C-alpha cells in the first residue's frame, strides 16, 4: 500500500504504526451516496464515468494517508470499472429491438435500498431508549433536540475538507524541513489542547499558512483517530457546509450529532 514518504529516508511510512481501519467509519456504498449527493445527480441516472473517476480519487487519498482500506472498497472499484466498460460497449443489433439492459440497474437498486435502511437506522438512533419517554418532556427540550439543527460529518465530508487544505498547501510549495517530525501523538495533544480552550473549532482553524504537508496530513489522521474513538465529533449545518469540531462533553444542545456512549472513556487508548 502506498503511504506517506518518510523524509528521513527510511522505506517505512512514519505513520505506518497508526493505521485507521475504514470499517470503523463508512463503507463503499456510503462513499457512492456521498458522491451522488456532492454532484447533485439523480441516484437513478448515475453518470458512471464521472462517479467512477471520483471514487478512484478517494481511494488514492486513502492510500496516501496509509489508511487500511477494506476489501469491499476495492471490490466496488472493480465493479464500477466493469459497469463503465459495459456502458461503452456498442449495442448489439438484437438488443436494439428490445429494451437494452442498463448495467447500472443493480447498483442503483442496492444504493436505494441501502440509503433507505441507513436513514431508518439514523432515525431509530435518535429516539430515546425504550421506556425513557413515558413521561412527556418539556417543550423547550423538544425544540433543542429537533433534528436538522446540525448533522454529524462523515468520513468523506472530512476528506473533502482535508483535500481543500492540502490543495492550499501544495499551491504554496513550501520547503519542508522535518528535523523534528510532527508525530501523531503530537497531533492528538495539539487537538486536545486547541479544543480545550473553545466550545468548538472550525476544521480550517486547525491549520495555518505555514503548516507543512506532513503536518496537515498528521493532524488530519489525528482527527480521524479521535473521531473513531469517539473523543471528538465533527458536525456541519448541512451537507457541503463548513465542518466544526467539538469534544463530546461540550455538546450541550442535545442534538443527534452526539454519538452514543460506548464504554469507559478513561480506558480510551488515545488518552494514554
URSUL-V575040 format. One record per pair of residues at least 4 apart in sequence whose ideal C-beta (glycine too) atoms are under 6 Angstrom apart, sorted by the first residue. I is the first residue (numbers start at 1). GAP is how many residues later the second one is. If there is no record, write none. Layout:
I;GAP / I;GAP
This chain:
1;62 / 2;61 / 3;10 / 3;63 / 4;9 / 4;11 / 4;62 / 6;4 / 6;8 / 7;171 / 12;4 / 13;53 / 15;51 / 18;166 / 19;49 / 20;47 / 20;204 / 21;47 / 22;45 / 22;48 / 23;47 / 24;204 / 25;130 / 26;4 / 26;128 / 26;129 / 27;45 / 28;44 / 28;45 / 28;48 / 29;85 / 31;125 / 33;82 / 34;4 / 34;122 / 35;16 / 35;19 / 36;5 / 36;7 / 37;202 / 41;6 / 43;68 / 44;64 / 46;5 / 46;58 / 48;4 / 48;35 / 48;36 / 48;39 / 48;56 / 49;35 / 52;28 / 52;32 / 55;25 / 62;5 / 62;7 / 69;4 / 83;20 / 83;21 / 86;17 / 87;16 / 91;4 / 91;5 / 91;9 / 95;5 / 104;4 / 110;4 / 126;130 / 128;4 / 128;5 / 137;4 / 137;5 / 144;109 / 144;110 / 145;109 / 147;109 / 149;106 / 150;85 / 150;87 / 150;105 / 150;107 / 152;83 / 152;105 / 153;4 / 153;5 / 153;81 / 153;83 / 153;90 / 158;76 / 161;42 / 161;82 / 162;58 / 165;42 / 165;51 / 166;50 / 169;44 / 169;47 / 176;36 / 182;4 / 182;33 / 182;36 / 184;34 / 184;37 / 184;38 / 187;31 / 187;32 / 187;35 / 188;34 / 188;82 / 191;31 / 194;7 / 195;6 / 195;52 / 199;51 / 200;44 / 200;46 / 201;4 / 201;44 / 202;40 / 202;42 / 203;40 / 206;13 / 207;4 / 207;9 / 211;4 / 211;5 / 225;45 / 226;5 / 226;6 / 227;5 / 227;7 / 229;39 / 229;41 / 230;29 / 232;13 / 233;13 / 233;15 / 233;24 / 234;9 / 234;11 / 235;9 / 235;22 / 236;5 / 236;7 / 237;4 / 246;4 / 246;5 / 251;7
